[in-house]
Amino acid sequence: MKNLILTLLSISILSCGSLLTPSSQAVETNDTVETNDPNEKFLGTFEFEIFGLPVEGDSILRVTIERGENGLSSSFDGDGPISEDILVQETEIEDDILYIDVLIQNQYDVFFELYVEGDEITGYLADSFELEGKRID
């Protein structure tokens, strides 16, 4: 009889552990955190290659997009001479497309049209020269 009572008591105590809610149990997860900010995917540093530029041919650039006090800001750098002569005038998102208006060599007022899907970036410079690359930071 004692064994039966001890067995029933043990089962009832052990079954209480299964009544714990998942939030009270320690769980490790590798799920990515979702954000409600649709502009979040554009933030970061991307490296891309622009194909078929008239003087330089193909050129590699890096662009960093950050959230500032007055909206988004962007800056360019790279190894070629084109990266030294880019002055950013405006950075904006319209219809899930990132537009960066720039002045190149103080005479060409053009824009980058950039599409970001995950870590991949594609688009156009001056609506004529294709570009593609990836997020590096």
CORPE-V818970 format. One record per helix or strand. SS is the DSSP state (@ for helix, = for strand). FROM is the first residue (numbers start at 0). TO is the last residue. If there is no record, write none. Layout:
# CORPE-V818970
ss/from/to
SS/FROM/TO
SS/FROM/TO
This chain:
# CORPE-V818970
ss/from/to
@/1/18
@/21/23
@/39/41
=/43/52
=/56/67
=/70/77
@/80/83
=/85/93
=/96/103
=/107/116
=/119/124
=/128/134
